[in-house]
Amino acid sequence: MKNQLPLISFTVIENEQRFPIKVKHGSYPNLMFLLKEELSLDSFGECGGVGRCATCVVQAIGVKGKSAIKERNEPNTLELLGFTEETIRLSCQLYITEDLEGAEITITEN
């Protein structure tokens, strides 16, 4: 029997509603795609995940490991829009890995 990856559990908050999420590692290309599909968010992630449009901004508390590091276009995009808090992230730059276990993701109003 193959080793199966454990489910990753975290909470998403949108409009003050809490949604418990359980998902397998890598089952979505990134958090943005998961949020768009699971919560049917309009006008979310318009650039398709390249970290440029900032239409997928979230507050991510409790993200661990390598996922806690902002890379690629994310720091510049957030800075240009005036976001300076460490917990503000582009969901397209957060991958579905164990680093999200126990995290609390709040969808922000842009």
Backbone torsions as a table, in degrees:
resi	resn	phi	psi	omega
1	MET	NA	133.7	179.9
2	LYS	-71.2	149.5	173.4
3	ASN	-70.0	127.6	177.0
4	GLN	-100.0	139.2	178.1
5	LEU	-70.6	141.0	179.3
6	PRO	-70.1	159.9	174.6
7	LEU	-72.0	143.1	176.0
8	ILE	-100.5	128.8	-178.0
9	SER	-115.8	131.1	174.0
10	PHE	-153.6	172.7	-177.4
11	THR	-116.6	137.0	174.5
12	VAL	-113.3	134.8	178.0
13	ILE	-116.7	124.6	176.3
14	GLU	-137.3	127.7	-177.7
15	ASN	49.7	45.8	177.3
16	GLU	65.6	7.8	174.2
17	GLN	-97.8	138.0	180.0
18	ARG	-100.7	131.5	179.1
19	PHE	-122.8	111.5	175.3
20	PRO	-74.1	131.3	-178.4
21	ILE	-116.5	134.8	172.3
22	LYS	-130.1	122.7	-173.1
23	VAL	-148.5	151.4	177.4
24	LYS	-81.5	146.5	176.0
25	HIS	-48.2	127.9	174.1
26	GLY	71.6	11.1	-177.6
27	SER	-72.6	-14.1	173.3
28	TYR	-130.6	152.2	178.4
29	PRO	-59.3	-34.0	178.2
30	ASN	-165.3	176.3	-177.4
31	LEU	-63.2	-34.1	-179.7
32	MET	-57.7	-46.4	-179.7
33	PHE	-64.6	-39.2	177.1
34	LEU	-61.3	-47.8	-178.5
35	LEU	-63.3	-42.3	178.8
36	LYS	-60.4	-44.2	-176.5
37	GLU	-75.8	-46.9	-174.9
38	GLU	-72.5	-33.3	-176.3
39	LEU	-110.4	2.8	178.9
40	SER	49.5	55.6	-177.3
41	LEU	-85.9	123.3	175.9
42	ASP	-81.9	150.0	176.8
43	SER	54.5	34.8	-179.9
44	PHE	-115.6	126.6	177.9
45	GLY	70.4	48.1	-173.9
46	GLU	-67.7	-26.6	-179.1
47	CYS	-85.5	-1.1	175.5
48	GLY	79.4	14.7	173.2
49	GLY	104.1	18.9	180.0
50	VAL	-97.3	1.5	174.8
51	GLY	77.9	28.4	-176.6
52	ARG	-114.9	-29.4	-170.4
53	CYS	-92.4	-22.8	-179.7
54	ALA	61.3	29.0	174.8
55	THR	-92.0	8.5	179.7
56	CYS	-125.1	31.4	-177.4
57	VAL	-67.9	135.1	176.5
58	VAL	-137.1	160.5	167.3
59	GLN	-99.5	123.8	-175.8
60	ALA	-118.7	106.8	-179.5
61	ILE	-106.7	129.9	177.0
62	GLY	92.4	11.7	175.8
63	VAL	-74.6	134.5	-174.3
64	LYS	-117.4	177.1	171.6
65	GLY	60.9	-148.8	-178.4
66	LYS	-62.4	-26.3	-179.3
67	SER	-68.2	-16.9	179.0
68	ALA	-76.1	-10.9	-178.1
69	ILE	-95.0	127.6	177.3
70	LYS	-82.3	126.4	-178.0
71	GLU	-131.6	179.7	178.0
72	ARG	55.5	-129.5	-176.1
73	ASN	-83.2	-12.0	-171.0
74	GLU	-57.0	-51.4	-177.6
75	PRO	-59.5	-42.5	-179.0
76	ASN	-67.1	-43.3	180.0
77	THR	-61.7	-46.9	-179.7
78	LEU	-64.9	-41.5	179.8
79	GLU	-63.3	-42.6	179.1
80	LEU	-59.9	-29.7	-179.4
81	LEU	-94.9	4.8	175.2
82	GLY	85.5	10.3	177.4
83	PHE	-84.9	118.5	-178.4
84	THR	-117.8	-11.6	-177.7
85	GLU	-70.6	138.2	179.8
86	GLU	-61.6	-30.5	-175.8
87	THR	-82.2	-8.5	178.1
88	ILE	-83.3	126.6	-174.8
89	ARG	-136.7	162.3	168.1
90	LEU	-93.0	121.8	-176.3
91	SER	-65.0	-21.8	177.5
92	CYS	-69.9	-14.5	-179.7
93	GLN	-102.1	5.5	176.2
94	LEU	-108.5	120.0	-177.2
95	TYR	-93.1	155.5	-178.0
96	ILE	-80.7	88.4	179.2
97	THR	-133.2	176.7	178.9
98	GLU	-60.7	-16.5	178.4
99	ASP	-62.5	-19.4	179.7
100	LEU	-90.5	-7.2	-177.7
101	GLU	-53.9	123.8	177.7
102	GLY	78.3	-0.6	-178.0
103	ALA	-70.9	160.6	174.8
104	GLU	-121.2	117.3	-176.2
105	ILE	-110.5	118.7	178.7
106	THR	-110.4	124.3	177.7
107	ILE	-76.8	124.6	-175.9
108	THR	-91.0	160.4	173.5
109	GLU	-87.2	123.3	179.0
110	ASN	-96.3	NA	NA
